[in-house]
């Protein structure tokens, strides 16, 4: 599976939009797989496959944001390009905070979408290469202060900022600052990415 | 014969009264010519006989007694005074006579002279007079008219039985009393006296109506005719009045008038006139209010049929009216229809006519009776209310559209995105080899997506445009399907799935499509909000139709947070809202729309959590359907 060419996964509930994107990406020679709902993608996702996810932010039942959250929880680090409508900026901002590569408003210039997809594919490649460099990861972990190290361990255990603040007997705001520094020093693009680094570093 | 004797004989012969001379024993000595004629005896036959033979049985016995009594006591019962006797003729017949007796003085042999005058004619005359008087009295008494005569000072001279009865006194108590003081109420007295003085100078009878006081203490209204009785010198001696007790009659008249005026007032207030139309002679009777409603002058009288149709009927309603009226003429028993009339001043009024046919009791011709009701105000109010409701519904739709704007923008963005993407893909493909099929497909899709966008806009426009409510037989399943273009947009934009569960062969209902869609869209909006991000439960809304007895129900079922009991009772109140951006009009307007459709709007809990809002509309019966 790993040796498969990087693929663009498109999730959009609107047949016309989904099919038109598939045609566009095929026209530039990108391998495409399409899904009509978030659930369908979840049911078929393989965390080891290289690629990039093009995700509609508004969908019935499970929205794009919800899918992003689920993927984070599952520690999938696939880069996501969100497609949004007008007026969806607050949601797009939230998506970016949770590690999305970028977002693009409908309707869009074809080149803009292709550029973002390429950025996503590149990012996926870097992330996956980086995860293979365990020494580099361990080195960066070694650069963390003791308190930052504590925060990293607790974050990697899936604990929320509030809980971590309680455990360390500091304010929630302090935890947020430490956490941002950890993300920066580690070069993590998302929480999932960070968690994957910790897992890789702890591998024998 | 001595001179005196000759003179006596001449006197006796000349006199027209019978003169008889008798001796002290009653024996007739002389019998004059008049006596011979009166009694039928020649003198020589009667002389020497007793005078009693000239008297009827009744007086015969008494006569000798009178004579004896006079001779012995000197007391004359008769002399100088005369008396009436029954005289006996020779032929046995009798006649009334006046007898006066004188004595011829002679101490030895007193003699008597009797003068007898036939009074039968006088008697008959008097009897006739008496009879006439009795009859007059009978008339006076028998009549139901009061008769009162008063003298110039107002004292009562005569009053008849009816007068006594009405006044409550015996005749004797009334004669001589002051009429005015006793029987005319104080406040009328001066006027009554003045009128009497006027009457005194008139030659004809005068008429007056006056209250009189009775012994019982009540008053009676009497209509009097008074004539004056004058002396030879033309002085007014007395006044004779005949009166009729019109108390009851006047009371009845007053009550009748009061009732008529009440009826007039009631008709005026209700704007309701009534009529009676005699078809055979094209003649109508109208109540006053008929004239008011039509703006016709009373003096013109009711209008004939042709005149009514030509001058008063609104030209647009003429055909309907004449058709209805003709059906009454050709046998239909009753009519009930509304139309417009135009008054002479140009005002247009809405009227409601009821008609009932009957046969004339005498000649059997057709008579149409009924009422005409001016319902202009009511009609205008109803049409105003409808216009207000339409405006409100329109505001409601605009408001709903406002709330759905995000969803609609999204819904338009989808085909635009697809169009743009297909077009750009096609452009790229044309630069490459063997892509003809893909390009064709892209162009086909561009067309389809353009139409899709157009469809959204079409639904949007038809939904928000101003709209005159118009109901028609409607299939609610089809209405729900048409609605989905808009509803799905809203649902998708909020990440909610919309499911339709439609019962097959749903009966038709009478409905205004746009307004019912508005209600459903509003319910779906609320359901979407109840299912919004952060809400618990399945993100799915079901629209279900089904038949319940003779109604059709459309239910919008959500699995959201439900409605807290404390707000449930206010949920249909205007301006009640729990949404930050809500107007609080959605459900209130929906409720008024459904009520205007004779339907019901309500809600219940969804089993397993959430709320189900439903509307029910009555199904069309078979007859209605055919119509």
Interface residues (C-beta under 8 A of the other chain):
Chain A: X13 X14 X16 X17 X19 X20 X21 X23 X24 X26 X27 X28 X58 X59 X60 X61 X62 X63 X83 X85 X86 X87 X106 X107 X108 X109 X110
Chain B: X406 X409 X410 X413 X414 X415 X416 X417 X418 X419 X420 X421 X422 X424 X425 X428 X429 X432 X435 X438 X441 X442 X445 X448 X449 X452 X491 X492 X493 X494 X495 X496 X497 X533 X539 X540
